[in-house]
Amino acid sequence: MGGRRIKLIWDFRGPDAAKTAAHHELHLKEFSLASDEKEAETGHVILSEFHSTAFLVVDEAQMIAVRDKLLPHRGEYINT
């Protein structure tokens, strides 16, 4: 692996945020498999009743290419 890892994040808001984030995670998993990122970490988090996120963790070296394809709302470095 090596290098820093970045969590790309998509925010979803509203009464269906949790369902939408969970569904978006499925698409992130599909992307990871199609991109040979079989060990990519994905997930979704319910932050409140009306705010949930979906995420994909990538190596810093891959971030720009993935960002340009998937258009996340934001990103953050993570400690591994």
N, C-alpha and C positions, 0 to 999 in steps of 0.2 A: 504494500500500500504506500506508505511514506507520504510525507507532506501533510499539510493541514487539510481538514475536512470542513465542508460548508453545508449547512442545512438550508436548502431552498424551500421557501414557505409560501403557501397559498392561503389567504384568509377568506373565510366565508361567513356571512352575517345574515341574520334573519331567523325566522322560526324553523326553517329547514336546514340550517347551517350544519348540524351534526351529520345528517344524512348525506348532504352534498359533499362534505369533507371525506366521509367514508367512501363514497362513490369515486371521488377524485383520486383517492389512494389506489383504487383498483387500476385506474389508468396509469398512474405512476409506476405500479408494479409491471404492467404490460410494457411500458416504455423501457423499463430496466431490463426485462427479459429480451426484448427485441434489440437492445443496444449491447447485449452481452455483459450487462452489469448485474449478473445474477446474484451477487452478494450485496447489492445496494440496499441500504436501509430506507424503508418507507414507513409512514404511519399517519395517524390523524389524532388530534387532541381536541377535546371539548373544553373550551376555556370558560364558557358561560352558556346560559340557555340560548343566547342569540349570537354566539361567536365561536367558531371552530376553525381549526387549521388542518391542512394536509401538508406533508413534507417529504422531501427526498434528500438524502445525504449523498454528496459527491466529493471526490477529491478536488482540491483547489485547481489542479491542472485541467480538469474537465469542466469546471464551473461555467466558463464563458460559452462553450458550445452547447451545454445543456440549457443554460439560461436563455440563450437565443432561440432554442427550439421550443421550450416549454413556457417561457414568460412568467416566472414566479413573481409574486408581489413583493417579496423581500428575501433576504438571506442573512445568515449569521454564522460566524465561525463557531465550531463546537470543539470541546476537549475530548480527545479519544484516549 
